[in-house]
Structures are given as C-alpha cells and as structure tokens.
Amino acid sequence: MLDQGRIKSFTDIFTYLPKSVLAADLGKNLKRFNELLLHVEGFSVKDLIIIANLCGLTRMEMFRLIDEELAP
C-alpha cells in the first residue's frame, strides 16, 4: 500500500490495520497506544521497528512515514 501511495504517513496505516490489533501486538493497552498516536515521537525505536516488521515495511520506510507525520 505504501508503494501504491495509499499510505503516506504513519497514521495512514490505521486505515487498513485496526489500532487494537497493533496495540495488542506491542503489548500496550489501547488507551496508551492512542496517546502515542497523538504524539508519535513518544514511540520507542524498538516499537517502530516491530510495527514496521508487522506491516512488511523496512526500517527506512517506517522512519519516512514518521517523518511525514512530524512535518509541519
């Protein structure tokens, strides 16, 4: 979906993947996960790498999505 241009930023992932599923995969409760989505800079690098792996993304692709999220 990244290659097709459907995902352009980190939060676009959740159009296709339920937050509750990813939160559970990371071992976080949904409330905390939603807080992190509002402030993506709070995610640990380890969490971002796990998310990338679960979504079939490279680390560089994940960090580009995060960068898009943080862009003014």
CHARMM internal coordinates of N, CA and C (Angstrom, degrees):
IC EDIT
DIST 1 N 1 CA 1.4454
DIST 1 CA 1 C 1.5338
ANGL 1 N 1 CA 1 C 110.77
DIST 1 C 2 N 1.3167
ANGL 1 CA 1 C 2 N 114.88
DIHE 1 N 1 CA 1 C 2 N -29.65
DIST 2 N 2 CA 1.4592
ANGL 1 C 2 N 2 CA 119.11
DIHE 1 CA 1 C 2 N 2 CA 175.60
DIST 2 CA 2 C 1.5306
ANGL 2 N 2 CA 2 C 109.43
DIHE 1 C 2 N 2 CA 2 C -64.26
DIST 2 C 3 N 1.3265
ANGL 2 CA 2 C 3 N 115.87
DIHE 2 N 2 CA 2 C 3 N -46.01
DIST 3 N 3 CA 1.4638
ANGL 2 C 3 N 3 CA 120.83
DIHE 2 CA 2 C 3 N 3 CA 179.65
DIST 3 CA 3 C 1.5211
ANGL 3 N 3 CA 3 C 112.19
DIHE 2 C 3 N 3 CA 3 C -62.96
DIST 3 C 4 N 1.3116
ANGL 3 CA 3 C 4 N 117.04
DIHE 3 N 3 CA 3 C 4 N -29.73
DIST 4 N 4 CA 1.4627
ANGL 3 C 4 N 4 CA 121.60
DIHE 3 CA 3 C 4 N 4 CA -179.04
DIST 4 CA 4 C 1.5264
ANGL 4 N 4 CA 4 C 112.38
DIHE 3 C 4 N 4 CA 4 C -85.58
DIST 4 C 5 N 1.3317
ANGL 4 CA 4 C 5 N 116.69
DIHE 4 N 4 CA 4 C 5 N -3.65
DIST 5 N 5 CA 1.4583
ANGL 4 C 5 N 5 CA 120.57
DIHE 4 CA 4 C 5 N 5 CA 179.07
DIST 5 CA 5 C 1.5155
ANGL 5 N 5 CA 5 C 114.70
DIHE 4 C 5 N 5 CA 5 C 82.04
DIST 5 C 6 N 1.3306
ANGL 5 CA 5 C 6 N 117.26
DIHE 5 N 5 CA 5 C 6 N 8.31
DIST 6 N 6 CA 1.4649
ANGL 5 C 6 N 6 CA 119.87
DIHE 5 CA 5 C 6 N 6 CA 179.58
DIST 6 CA 6 C 1.5305
ANGL 6 N 6 CA 6 C 111.76
DIHE 5 C 6 N 6 CA 6 C -77.51
DIST 6 C 7 N 1.3233
ANGL 6 CA 6 C 7 N 116.21
DIHE 6 N 6 CA 6 C 7 N -28.11
DIST 7 N 7 CA 1.4617
ANGL 6 C 7 N 7 CA 121.50
DIHE 6 CA 6 C 7 N 7 CA 176.88
DIST 7 CA 7 C 1.5158
ANGL 7 N 7 CA 7 C 107.90
DIHE 6 C 7 N 7 CA 7 C -111.65
DIST 7 C 8 N 1.3309
ANGL 7 CA 7 C 8 N 115.31
DIHE 7 N 7 CA 7 C 8 N 117.72
DIST 8 N 8 CA 1.4666
ANGL 7 C 8 N 8 CA 120.53
DIHE 7 CA 7 C 8 N 8 CA -177.79
DIST 8 CA 8 C 1.5193
ANGL 8 N 8 CA 8 C 112.48
DIHE 7 C 8 N 8 CA 8 C -117.82
DIST 8 C 9 N 1.3299
ANGL 8 CA 8 C 9 N 116.42
DIHE 8 N 8 CA 8 C 9 N -19.11
DIST 9 N 9 CA 1.4651
ANGL 8 C 9 N 9 CA 120.39
DIHE 8 CA 8 C 9 N 9 CA 177.63
DIST 9 CA 9 C 1.5269
ANGL 9 N 9 CA 9 C 107.98
DIHE 8 C 9 N 9 CA 9 C -142.06
DIST 9 C 10 N 1.2992
ANGL 9 CA 9 C 10 N 115.76
DIHE 9 N 9 CA 9 C 10 N 168.02
DIST 10 N 10 CA 1.4637
ANGL 9 C 10 N 10 CA 121.56
DIHE 9 CA 9 C 10 N 10 CA -175.61
DIST 10 CA 10 C 1.5238
ANGL 10 N 10 CA 10 C 112.33
DIHE 9 C 10 N 10 CA 10 C -55.47
DIST 10 C 11 N 1.3111
ANGL 10 CA 10 C 11 N 117.96
DIHE 10 N 10 CA 10 C 11 N -46.55
DIST 11 N 11 CA 1.4684
ANGL 10 C 11 N 11 CA 119.57
DIHE 10 CA 10 C 11 N 11 CA -175.95
DIST 11 CA 11 C 1.5289
ANGL 11 N 11 CA 11 C 112.85
DIHE 10 C 11 N 11 CA 11 C -70.69
DIST 11 C 12 N 1.3321
ANGL 11 CA 11 C 12 N 118.03
DIHE 11 N 11 CA 11 C 12 N -16.49
DIST 12 N 12 CA 1.4654
ANGL 11 C 12 N 12 CA 120.46
DIHE 11 CA 11 C 12 N 12 CA 174.77
DIST 12 CA 12 C 1.5233
ANGL 12 N 12 CA 12 C 111.66
DIHE 11 C 12 N 12 CA 12 C -61.80
DIST 12 C 13 N 1.3331
ANGL 12 CA 12 C 13 N 116.94
DIHE 12 N 12 CA 12 C 13 N -24.83
DIST 13 N 13 CA 1.4638
ANGL 12 C 13 N 13 CA 121.51
DIHE 12 CA 12 C 13 N 13 CA 179.12
DIST 13 CA 13 C 1.5309
ANGL 13 N 13 CA 13 C 110.52
DIHE 12 C 13 N 13 CA 13 C -55.75
DIST 13 C 14 N 1.3331
ANGL 13 CA 13 C 14 N 116.29
DIHE 13 N 13 CA 13 C 14 N -33.47
DIST 14 N 14 CA 1.4603
ANGL 13 C 14 N 14 CA 120.55
DIHE 13 CA 13 C 14 N 14 CA -172.46
DIST 14 CA 14 C 1.5200
ANGL 14 N 14 CA 14 C 113.14
DIHE 13 C 14 N 14 CA 14 C -82.19
DIST 14 C 15 N 1.3078
ANGL 14 CA 14 C 15 N 116.83
DIHE 14 N 14 CA 14 C 15 N 2.53
DIST 15 N 15 CA 1.4596
ANGL 14 C 15 N 15 CA 121.78
DIHE 14 CA 14 C 15 N 15 CA 168.17
DIST 15 CA 15 C 1.5285
ANGL 15 N 15 CA 15 C 108.65
DIHE 14 C 15 N 15 CA 15 C -73.09
DIST 15 C 16 N 1.3332
ANGL 15 CA 15 C 16 N 115.22
DIHE 15 N 15 CA 15 C 16 N -28.47
DIST 16 N 16 CA 1.4607
ANGL 15 C 16 N 16 CA 121.29
DIHE 15 CA 15 C 16 N 16 CA -174.01
DIST 16 CA 16 C 1.5262
ANGL 16 N 16 CA 16 C 113.83
DIHE 15 C 16 N 16 CA 16 C -112.68
DIST 16 C 17 N 1.3149
ANGL 16 CA 16 C 17 N 117.07
DIHE 16 N 16 CA 16 C 17 N -18.86
DIST 17 N 17 CA 1.4568
ANGL 16 C 17 N 17 CA 121.75
DIHE 16 CA 16 C 17 N 17 CA -177.50
DIST 17 CA 17 C 1.5213
ANGL 17 N 17 CA 17 C 109.14
DIHE 16 C 17 N 17 CA 17 C -127.59
DIST 17 C 18 N 1.3274
ANGL 17 CA 17 C 18 N 118.31
DIHE 17 N 17 CA 17 C 18 N 123.53
DIST 18 N 18 CA 1.4684
ANGL 17 C 18 N 18 CA 119.71
DIHE 17 CA 17 C 18 N 18 CA -179.76
DIST 18 CA 18 C 1.5308
ANGL 18 N 18 CA 18 C 111.93
DIHE 17 C 18 N 18 CA 18 C -62.11
DIST 18 C 19 N 1.3278
ANGL 18 CA 18 C 19 N 115.19
DIHE 18 N 18 CA 18 C 19 N 136.26
DIST 19 N 19 CA 1.4624
ANGL 18 C 19 N 19 CA 120.55
DIHE 18 CA 18 C 19 N 19 CA 178.90
DIST 19 CA 19 C 1.5107
ANGL 19 N 19 CA 19 C 111.04
DIHE 18 C 19 N 19 CA 19 C -59.06
DIST 19 C 20 N 1.3113
ANGL 19 CA 19 C 20 N 117.16
DIHE 19 N 19 CA 19 C 20 N -38.44
DIST 20 N 20 CA 1.4667
ANGL 19 C 20 N 20 CA 120.30
DIHE 19 CA 19 C 20 N 20 CA -177.44
DIST 20 CA 20 C 1.5227
ANGL 20 N 20 CA 20 C 111.82
DIHE 19 C 20 N 20 CA 20 C -61.54
DIST 20 C 21 N 1.3244
ANGL 20 CA 20 C 21 N 117.18
DIHE 20 N 20 CA 20 C 21 N -36.33
DIST 21 N 21 CA 1.4570
ANGL 20 C 21 N 21 CA 121.39
DIHE 20 CA 20 C 21 N 21 CA 179.60
DIST 21 CA 21 C 1.5191
ANGL 21 N 21 CA 21 C 110.25
DIHE 20 C 21 N 21 CA 21 C -67.06
DIST 21 C 22 N 1.3129
ANGL 21 CA 21 C 22 N 116.36
DIHE 21 N 21 CA 21 C 22 N -47.29
DIST 22 N 22 CA 1.4629
ANGL 21 C 22 N 22 CA 120.23
DIHE 21 CA 21 C 22 N 22 CA -178.79
DIST 22 CA 22 C 1.5246
ANGL 22 N 22 CA 22 C 111.38
DIHE 21 C 22 N 22 CA 22 C -67.90
DIST 22 C 23 N 1.3143
ANGL 22 CA 22 C 23 N 116.67
DIHE 22 N 22 CA 22 C 23 N -39.31
DIST 23 N 23 CA 1.4670
ANGL 22 C 23 N 23 CA 120.02
DIHE 22 CA 22 C 23 N 23 CA 177.04
DIST 23 CA 23 C 1.5242
ANGL 23 N 23 CA 23 C 110.06
DIHE 22 C 23 N 23 CA 23 C -59.14
DIST 23 C 24 N 1.3128
ANGL 23 CA 23 C 24 N 116.89
DIHE 23 N 23 CA 23 C 24 N -44.69
DIST 24 N 24 CA 1.4659
ANGL 23 C 24 N 24 CA 121.15
DIHE 23 CA 23 C 24 N 24 CA 179.11
DIST 24 CA 24 C 1.5232
ANGL 24 N 24 CA 24 C 110.96
DIHE 23 C 24 N 24 CA 24 C -63.19
DIST 24 C 25 N 1.3313
ANGL 24 CA 24 C 25 N 117.06
DIHE 24 N 24 CA 24 C 25 N -41.41
DIST 25 N 25 CA 1.4660
ANGL 24 C 25 N 25 CA 120.84
DIHE 24 CA 24 C 25 N 25 CA 178.89
DIST 25 CA 25 C 1.5299
ANGL 25 N 25 CA 25 C 111.75
DIHE 24 C 25 N 25 CA 25 C -62.26
DIST 25 C 26 N 1.3342
ANGL 25 CA 25 C 26 N 116.30
DIHE 25 N 25 CA 25 C 26 N -30.52
DIST 26 N 26 CA 1.4666
ANGL 25 C 26 N 26 CA 120.81
DIHE 25 CA 25 C 26 N 26 CA 179.19
DIST 26 CA 26 C 1.5243
ANGL 26 N 26 CA 26 C 112.67
DIHE 25 C 26 N 26 CA 26 C -87.93
DIST 26 C 27 N 1.3276
ANGL 26 CA 26 C 27 N 115.77
DIHE 26 N 26 CA 26 C 27 N -8.63
DIST 27 N 27 CA 1.4611
ANGL 26 C 27 N 27 CA 119.72
DIHE 26 CA 26 C 27 N 27 CA -178.14
DIST 27 CA 27 C 1.5180
ANGL 27 N 27 CA 27 C 112.96
DIHE 26 C 27 N 27 CA 27 C 75.79
DIST 27 C 28 N 1.3370
ANGL 27 CA 27 C 28 N 116.68
DIHE 27 N 27 CA 27 C 28 N 26.96
DIST 28 N 28 CA 1.4643
ANGL 27 C 28 N 28 CA 121.52
DIHE 27 CA 27 C 28 N 28 CA 178.87
DIST 28 CA 28 C 1.5250
ANGL 28 N 28 CA 28 C 109.04
DIHE 27 C 28 N 28 CA 28 C -111.88
DIST 28 C 29 N 1.3321
ANGL 28 CA 28 C 29 N 115.89
DIHE 28 N 28 CA 28 C 29 N 147.90
DIST 29 N 29 CA 1.4627
ANGL 28 C 29 N 29 CA 116.12
DIHE 28 CA 28 C 29 N 29 CA 174.48
DIST 29 CA 29 C 1.5251
ANGL 29 N 29 CA 29 C 108.24
DIHE 28 C 29 N 29 CA 29 C -76.49
DIST 29 C 30 N 1.3068
ANGL 29 CA 29 C 30 N 115.99
DIHE 29 N 29 CA 29 C 30 N 157.66
DIST 30 N 30 CA 1.4618
ANGL 29 C 30 N 30 CA 121.53
DIHE 29 CA 29 C 30 N 30 CA -172.66
DIST 30 CA 30 C 1.5207
ANGL 30 N 30 CA 30 C 112.05
DIHE 29 C 30 N 30 CA 30 C -63.22
DIST 30 C 31 N 1.3271
ANGL 30 CA 30 C 31 N 117.51
DIHE 30 N 30 CA 30 C 31 N -36.08
DIST 31 N 31 CA 1.4653
ANGL 30 C 31 N 31 CA 119.84
DIHE 30 CA 30 C 31 N 31 CA 179.52
DIST 31 CA 31 C 1.5300
ANGL 31 N 31 CA 31 C 110.62
DIHE 30 C 31 N 31 CA 31 C -61.58
DIST 31 C 32 N 1.3238
ANGL 31 CA 31 C 32 N 116.91
DIHE 31 N 31 CA 31 C 32 N -47.40
DIST 32 N 32 CA 1.4717
ANGL 31 C 32 N 32 CA 121.21
DIHE 31 CA 31 C 32 N 32 CA 179.02
DIST 32 CA 32 C 1.5242
ANGL 32 N 32 CA 32 C 110.20
DIHE 31 C 32 N 32 CA 32 C -63.77
DIST 32 C 33 N 1.3231
ANGL 32 CA 32 C 33 N 117.04
DIHE 32 N 32 CA 32 C 33 N -41.03
DIST 33 N 33 CA 1.4565
ANGL 32 C 33 N 33 CA 121.21
DIHE 32 CA 32 C 33 N 33 CA 179.84
DIST 33 CA 33 C 1.5322
ANGL 33 N 33 CA 33 C 110.60
DIHE 32 C 33 N 33 CA 33 C -61.45
DIST 33 C 34 N 1.3258
ANGL 33 CA 33 C 34 N 116.96
DIHE 33 N 33 CA 33 C 34 N -43.61
DIST 34 N 34 CA 1.4673
ANGL 33 C 34 N 34 CA 120.66
DIHE 33 CA 33 C 34 N 34 CA 178.10
DIST 34 CA 34 C 1.5220
ANGL 34 N 34 CA 34 C 111.43
DIHE 33 C 34 N 34 CA 34 C -63.08
DIST 34 C 35 N 1.3288
ANGL 34 CA 34 C 35 N 117.63
DIHE 34 N 34 CA 34 C 35 N -36.96
DIST 35 N 35 CA 1.4700
ANGL 34 C 35 N 35 CA 121.05
DIHE 34 CA 34 C 35 N 35 CA 176.16
DIST 35 CA 35 C 1.5236
ANGL 35 N 35 CA 35 C 110.38
DIHE 34 C 35 N 35 CA 35 C -62.61
DIST 35 C 36 N 1.3262
ANGL 35 CA 35 C 36 N 115.97
DIHE 35 N 35 CA 35 C 36 N -42.15
DIST 36 N 36 CA 1.4654
ANGL 35 C 36 N 36 CA 119.55
DIHE 35 CA 35 C 36 N 36 CA 178.63
DIST 36 CA 36 C 1.5262
ANGL 36 N 36 CA 36 C 111.42
DIHE 35 C 36 N 36 CA 36 C -65.31
DIST 36 C 37 N 1.3148
ANGL 36 CA 36 C 37 N 117.51
DIHE 36 N 36 CA 36 C 37 N -34.59
DIST 37 N 37 CA 1.4627
ANGL 36 C 37 N 37 CA 120.08
DIHE 36 CA 36 C 37 N 37 CA 178.68
DIST 37 CA 37 C 1.5279
ANGL 37 N 37 CA 37 C 111.77
DIHE 36 C 37 N 37 CA 37 C -65.50
DIST 37 C 38 N 1.3285
ANGL 37 CA 37 C 38 N 116.70
DIHE 37 N 37 CA 37 C 38 N -28.73
DIST 38 N 38 CA 1.4625
ANGL 37 C 38 N 38 CA 120.10
DIHE 37 CA 37 C 38 N 38 CA 176.84
DIST 38 CA 38 C 1.5252
ANGL 38 N 38 CA 38 C 111.61
DIHE 37 C 38 N 38 CA 38 C -75.59
DIST 38 C 39 N 1.3195
ANGL 38 CA 38 C 39 N 116.32
DIHE 38 N 38 CA 38 C 39 N -23.58
DIST 39 N 39 CA 1.4696
ANGL 38 C 39 N 39 CA 122.70
DIHE 38 CA 38 C 39 N 39 CA -179.40
DIST 39 CA 39 C 1.5213
ANGL 39 N 39 CA 39 C 107.73
DIHE 38 C 39 N 39 CA 39 C -137.73
DIST 39 C 40 N 1.3390
ANGL 39 CA 39 C 40 N 116.06
DIHE 39 N 39 CA 39 C 40 N 75.41
DIST 40 N 40 CA 1.4651
ANGL 39 C 40 N 40 CA 121.24
DIHE 39 CA 39 C 40 N 40 CA -171.75
DIST 40 CA 40 C 1.5275
ANGL 40 N 40 CA 40 C 113.29
DIHE 39 C 40 N 40 CA 40 C -59.90
DIST 40 C 41 N 1.3173
ANGL 40 CA 40 C 41 N 117.04
DIHE 40 N 40 CA 40 C 41 N -20.03
DIST 41 N 41 CA 1.4632
ANGL 40 C 41 N 41 CA 119.24
DIHE 40 CA 40 C 41 N 41 CA 178.37
DIST 41 CA 41 C 1.5268
ANGL 41 N 41 CA 41 C 111.61
DIHE 40 C 41 N 41 CA 41 C -66.27
DIST 41 C 42 N 1.3188
ANGL 41 CA 41 C 42 N 117.61
DIHE 41 N 41 CA 41 C 42 N -12.45
DIST 42 N 42 CA 1.4535
ANGL 41 C 42 N 42 CA 122.24
DIHE 41 CA 41 C 42 N 42 CA 178.32
DIST 42 CA 42 C 1.5289
ANGL 42 N 42 CA 42 C 113.89
DIHE 41 C 42 N 42 CA 42 C -81.33
DIST 42 C 43 N 1.3376
ANGL 42 CA 42 C 43 N 117.55
DIHE 42 N 42 CA 42 C 43 N -14.12
DIST 43 N 43 CA 1.4606
ANGL 42 C 43 N 43 CA 119.95
DIHE 42 CA 42 C 43 N 43 CA 176.33
DIST 43 CA 43 C 1.5224
ANGL 43 N 43 CA 43 C 109.40
DIHE 42 C 43 N 43 CA 43 C -66.95
DIST 43 C 44 N 1.3015
ANGL 43 CA 43 C 44 N 116.27
DIHE 43 N 43 CA 43 C 44 N 141.13
DIST 44 N 44 CA 1.4686
ANGL 43 C 44 N 44 CA 119.42
DIHE 43 CA 43 C 44 N 44 CA 174.76
DIST 44 CA 44 C 1.5272
ANGL 44 N 44 CA 44 C 108.71
DIHE 43 C 44 N 44 CA 44 C -77.59
DIST 44 C 45 N 1.3057
ANGL 44 CA 44 C 45 N 115.76
DIHE 44 N 44 CA 44 C 45 N 157.94
DIST 45 N 45 CA 1.4630
ANGL 44 C 45 N 45 CA 120.39
DIHE 44 CA 44 C 45 N 45 CA 176.35
DIST 45 CA 45 C 1.5254
ANGL 45 N 45 CA 45 C 109.00
DIHE 44 C 45 N 45 CA 45 C -59.76
DIST 45 C 46 N 1.3158
ANGL 45 CA 45 C 46 N 116.59
DIHE 45 N 45 CA 45 C 46 N -39.94
DIST 46 N 46 CA 1.4603
ANGL 45 C 46 N 46 CA 120.83
DIHE 45 CA 45 C 46 N 46 CA 178.86
DIST 46 CA 46 C 1.5320
ANGL 46 N 46 CA 46 C 110.71
DIHE 45 C 46 N 46 CA 46 C -58.63
DIST 46 C 47 N 1.3380
ANGL 46 CA 46 C 47 N 117.06
DIHE 46 N 46 CA 46 C 47 N -45.32
DIST 47 N 47 CA 1.4670
ANGL 46 C 47 N 47 CA 120.72
DIHE 46 CA 46 C 47 N 47 CA 178.55
DIST 47 CA 47 C 1.5258
ANGL 47 N 47 CA 47 C 110.99
DIHE 46 C 47 N 47 CA 47 C -61.12
DIST 47 C 48 N 1.3213
ANGL 47 CA 47 C 48 N 116.66
DIHE 47 N 47 CA 47 C 48 N -43.02
DIST 48 N 48 CA 1.4650
ANGL 47 C 48 N 48 CA 120.27
DIHE 47 CA 47 C 48 N 48 CA -178.93
DIST 48 CA 48 C 1.5225
ANGL 48 N 48 CA 48 C 111.69
DIHE 47 C 48 N 48 CA 48 C -65.10
DIST 48 C 49 N 1.3256
ANGL 48 CA 48 C 49 N 116.96
DIHE 48 N 48 CA 48 C 49 N -37.11
DIST 49 N 49 CA 1.4616
ANGL 48 C 49 N 49 CA 120.20
DIHE 48 CA 48 C 49 N 49 CA 177.62
DIST 49 CA 49 C 1.5258
ANGL 49 N 49 CA 49 C 110.61
DIHE 48 C 49 N 49 CA 49 C -68.05
DIST 49 C 50 N 1.3208
ANGL 49 CA 49 C 50 N 117.27
DIHE 49 N 49 CA 49 C 50 N -39.45
DIST 50 N 50 CA 1.4710
ANGL 49 C 50 N 50 CA 120.63
DIHE 49 CA 49 C 50 N 50 CA 176.86
DIST 50 CA 50 C 1.5269
ANGL 50 N 50 CA 50 C 109.80
DIHE 49 C 50 N 50 CA 50 C -62.88
DIST 50 C 51 N 1.3348
ANGL 50 CA 50 C 51 N 116.77
DIHE 50 N 50 CA 50 C 51 N -45.25
DIST 51 N 51 CA 1.4669
ANGL 50 C 51 N 51 CA 120.61
DIHE 50 CA 50 C 51 N 51 CA 178.74
DIST 51 CA 51 C 1.5196
ANGL 51 N 51 CA 51 C 110.09
DIHE 50 C 51 N 51 CA 51 C -60.84
DIST 51 C 52 N 1.3223
ANGL 51 CA 51 C 52 N 116.81
DIHE 51 N 51 CA 51 C 52 N -44.43
DIST 52 N 52 CA 1.4681
ANGL 51 C 52 N 52 CA 120.71
DIHE 51 CA 51 C 52 N 52 CA 178.69
DIST 52 CA 52 C 1.5251
ANGL 52 N 52 CA 52 C 110.44
DIHE 51 C 52 N 52 CA 52 C -57.79
DIST 52 C 53 N 1.3151
ANGL 52 CA 52 C 53 N 116.41
DIHE 52 N 52 CA 52 C 53 N -47.04
DIST 53 N 53 CA 1.4732
ANGL 52 C 53 N 53 CA 120.03
DIHE 52 CA 52 C 53 N 53 CA -179.97
DIST 53 CA 53 C 1.5260
ANGL 53 N 53 CA 53 C 111.64
DIHE 52 C 53 N 53 CA 53 C -62.03
DIST 53 C 54 N 1.3211
ANGL 53 CA 53 C 54 N 116.82
DIHE 53 N 53 CA 53 C 54 N -42.81
DIST 54 N 54 CA 1.4643
ANGL 53 C 54 N 54 CA 120.51
DIHE 53 CA 53 C 54 N 54 CA 179.90
DIST 54 CA 54 C 1.5321
ANGL 54 N 54 CA 54 C 112.14
DIHE 53 C 54 N 54 CA 54 C -65.31
DIST 54 C 55 N 1.3275
ANGL 54 CA 54 C 55 N 115.91
DIHE 54 N 54 CA 54 C 55 N -29.64
DIST 55 N 55 CA 1.4705
ANGL 54 C 55 N 55 CA 120.80
DIHE 54 CA 54 C 55 N 55 CA -178.13
DIST 55 CA 55 C 1.5283
ANGL 55 N 55 CA 55 C 112.63
DIHE 54 C 55 N 55 CA 55 C -95.29
DIST 55 C 56 N 1.3205
ANGL 55 CA 55 C 56 N 117.09
DIHE 55 N 55 CA 55 C 56 N 0.71
DIST 56 N 56 CA 1.4620
ANGL 55 C 56 N 56 CA 119.97
DIHE 55 CA 55 C 56 N 56 CA -179.85
DIST 56 CA 56 C 1.5149
ANGL 56 N 56 CA 56 C 113.37
DIHE 55 C 56 N 56 CA 56 C 72.79
DIST 56 C 57 N 1.3312
ANGL 56 CA 56 C 57 N 116.76
DIHE 56 N 56 CA 56 C 57 N 29.25
DIST 57 N 57 CA 1.4654
ANGL 56 C 57 N 57 CA 121.75
DIHE 56 CA 56 C 57 N 57 CA 179.77
DIST 57 CA 57 C 1.5193
ANGL 57 N 57 CA 57 C 110.01
DIHE 56 C 57 N 57 CA 57 C -107.13
DIST 57 C 58 N 1.3182
ANGL 57 CA 57 C 58 N 115.93
DIHE 57 N 57 CA 57 C 58 N 152.93
DIST 58 N 58 CA 1.4606
ANGL 57 C 58 N 58 CA 119.62
DIHE 57 CA 57 C 58 N 58 CA 172.29
DIST 58 CA 58 C 1.5263
ANGL 58 N 58 CA 58 C 108.09
DIHE 57 C 58 N 58 CA 58 C -78.42
DIST 58 C 59 N 1.3177
ANGL 58 CA 58 C 59 N 116.18
DIHE 58 N 58 CA 58 C 59 N 164.73
DIST 59 N 59 CA 1.4665
ANGL 58 C 59 N 59 CA 119.65
DIHE 58 CA 58 C 59 N 59 CA 176.72
DIST 59 CA 59 C 1.5222
ANGL 59 N 59 CA 59 C 110.28
DIHE 58 C 59 N 59 CA 59 C -60.02
DIST 59 C 60 N 1.3205
ANGL 59 CA 59 C 60 N 116.75
DIHE 59 N 59 CA 59 C 60 N -41.83
DIST 60 N 60 CA 1.4651
ANGL 59 C 60 N 60 CA 119.90
DIHE 59 CA 59 C 60 N 60 CA -179.15
DIST 60 CA 60 C 1.5269
ANGL 60 N 60 CA 60 C 111.28
DIHE 59 C 60 N 60 CA 60 C -63.89
DIST 60 C 61 N 1.3121
ANGL 60 CA 60 C 61 N 117.85
DIHE 60 N 60 CA 60 C 61 N -40.41
DIST 61 N 61 CA 1.4637
ANGL 60 C 61 N 61 CA 120.62
DIHE 60 CA 60 C 61 N 61 CA 177.24
DIST 61 CA 61 C 1.5235
ANGL 61 N 61 CA 61 C 109.95
DIHE 60 C 61 N 61 CA 61 C -61.81
DIST 61 C 62 N 1.3291
ANGL 61 CA 61 C 62 N 116.82
DIHE 61 N 61 CA 61 C 62 N -43.31
DIST 62 N 62 CA 1.4629
ANGL 61 C 62 N 62 CA 120.41
DIHE 61 CA 61 C 62 N 62 CA 179.60
DIST 62 CA 62 C 1.5288
ANGL 62 N 62 CA 62 C 110.75
DIHE 61 C 62 N 62 CA 62 C -61.87
DIST 62 C 63 N 1.3198
ANGL 62 CA 62 C 63 N 116.93
DIHE 62 N 62 CA 62 C 63 N -45.15
DIST 63 N 63 CA 1.4587
ANGL 62 C 63 N 63 CA 118.96
DIHE 62 CA 62 C 63 N 63 CA -178.36
DIST 63 CA 63 C 1.5277
ANGL 63 N 63 CA 63 C 112.11
DIHE 62 C 63 N 63 CA 63 C -69.02
DIST 63 C 64 N 1.3291
ANGL 63 CA 63 C 64 N 117.60
DIHE 63 N 63 CA 63 C 64 N -28.41
DIST 64 N 64 CA 1.4711
ANGL 63 C 64 N 64 CA 119.94
DIHE 63 CA 63 C 64 N 64 CA 173.04
DIST 64 CA 64 C 1.5271
ANGL 64 N 64 CA 64 C 110.51
DIHE 63 C 64 N 64 CA 64 C -66.97
DIST 64 C 65 N 1.3257
ANGL 64 CA 64 C 65 N 116.95
DIHE 64 N 64 CA 64 C 65 N -40.22
DIST 65 N 65 CA 1.4681
ANGL 64 C 65 N 65 CA 120.44
DIHE 64 CA 64 C 65 N 65 CA 177.27
DIST 65 CA 65 C 1.5143
ANGL 65 N 65 CA 65 C 110.74
DIHE 64 C 65 N 65 CA 65 C -63.87
DIST 65 C 66 N 1.3255
ANGL 65 CA 65 C 66 N 117.64
DIHE 65 N 65 CA 65 C 66 N -41.11
DIST 66 N 66 CA 1.4571
ANGL 65 C 66 N 66 CA 121.66
DIHE 65 CA 65 C 66 N 66 CA 177.56
DIST 66 CA 66 C 1.5201
ANGL 66 N 66 CA 66 C 109.42
DIHE 65 C 66 N 66 CA 66 C -64.61
DIST 66 C 67 N 1.3099
ANGL 66 CA 66 C 67 N 116.60
DIHE 66 N 66 CA 66 C 67 N -41.75
DIST 67 N 67 CA 1.4644
ANGL 66 C 67 N 67 CA 120.57
DIHE 66 CA 66 C 67 N 67 CA 178.70
DIST 67 CA 67 C 1.5256
ANGL 67 N 67 CA 67 C 110.87
DIHE 66 C 67 N 67 CA 67 C -59.97
DIST 67 C 68 N 1.3168
ANGL 67 CA 67 C 68 N 117.03
DIHE 67 N 67 CA 67 C 68 N -41.51
DIST 68 N 68 CA 1.4705
ANGL 67 C 68 N 68 CA 121.01
DIHE 67 CA 67 C 68 N 68 CA 176.91
DIST 68 CA 68 C 1.5214
ANGL 68 N 68 CA 68 C 110.96
DIHE 67 C 68 N 68 CA 68 C -61.90
DIST 68 C 69 N 1.3163
ANGL 68 CA 68 C 69 N 115.81
DIHE 68 N 68 CA 68 C 69 N -37.97
DIST 69 N 69 CA 1.4589
ANGL 68 C 69 N 69 CA 121.20
DIHE 68 CA 68 C 69 N 69 CA -179.96
DIST 69 CA 69 C 1.5358
ANGL 69 N 69 CA 69 C 111.07
DIHE 68 C 69 N 69 CA 69 C -64.70
DIST 69 C 70 N 1.3232
ANGL 69 CA 69 C 70 N 116.01
DIHE 69 N 69 CA 69 C 70 N -36.27
DIST 70 N 70 CA 1.4608
ANGL 69 C 70 N 70 CA 120.73
DIHE 69 CA 69 C 70 N 70 CA -176.48
DIST 70 CA 70 C 1.5184
ANGL 70 N 70 CA 70 C 113.58
DIHE 69 C 70 N 70 CA 70 C -87.40
DIST 70 C 71 N 1.3236
ANGL 70 CA 70 C 71 N 117.26
DIHE 70 N 70 CA 70 C 71 N -10.82
DIST 71 N 71 CA 1.4744
ANGL 70 C 71 N 71 CA 121.25
DIHE 70 CA 70 C 71 N 71 CA -178.23
DIST 71 CA 71 C 1.5296
ANGL 71 N 71 CA 71 C 109.77
DIHE 70 C 71 N 71 CA 71 C -62.66
DIST 71 C 72 N 1.3285
ANGL 71 CA 71 C 72 N 116.65
DIHE 71 N 71 CA 71 C 72 N 140.26
DIST 72 N 72 CA 1.4787
ANGL 71 C 72 N 72 CA 119.90
DIHE 71 CA 71 C 72 N 72 CA -179.98
DIST 72 CA 72 C 1.5121
ANGL 72 N 72 CA 72 C 113.49
DIHE 71 C 72 N 72 CA 72 C -67.19
END
COOR INIT
IC SEED 1 N 1 CA 1 C
IC BUILD
